[in-house]
Amino acid sequence: MPPDWLPLAALLTIIAVSALRVRQVTRNHGVKAFAFTRHAPIQNVAERHWKIAVTAALAAAALAWLAPDWEAALGRPDWATLPLLRWLSASIFIASAVLIAVAQIQMGASWRIGVPAEGPGALVAHGVFRWSRNPIFVGMIGASVALLLWSPHLITTAIATMTWTLSLIQVRIEEEALRQSHGDAYERYAADVGRWFGRRAGSEQQVGA
């Protein structure tokens, strides 16, 4: 069986990697990598709800580790602790954390949390971005699904739902900003690569960074 602390460790790893990348981009490239509230007013709302979702996810992961008996009161079924389900959840956690870290590194100086007032950085279309326009959000959604599989109850269901909804909102904000900044180059990229994953059928165009 995977260790009970794995969900909390995976979430803390994602947070730590993201914070480190924000610091590196800000220090090395002189840009505000944490850019919530700077491009569109709705990002104020998104930022507040992301903080709630992340805090709730950490609390749920800590509860699953330190007080698993309490989860029954929240509706966790007995079959939730089956080894197969736990290993599936652990695999998704690890894959999500790796995907987020790789995508952030491959974004280089274009890595942002939110969209700054001056718009996004250079268009990134190499590496994992050849297969997903939003691999970081895919990883975040994956982590919330992993938490739900590890410990399915009311709170983790709400966290997964909130993560999906906030990802949709933020993706649409970022897509509009990318269209404004990169015009036809982004349109061609969007025509070739799916919002979440997969290249378009029949597309042979090679998209550069």
Helices and strands as residue ranges (DSSP letters): H 6-29, H 42-66, H 68-71, G 72-74, G 78-81, H 83-107, G 108-110, G 127-130, H 135-150, H 154-182, H 184-192
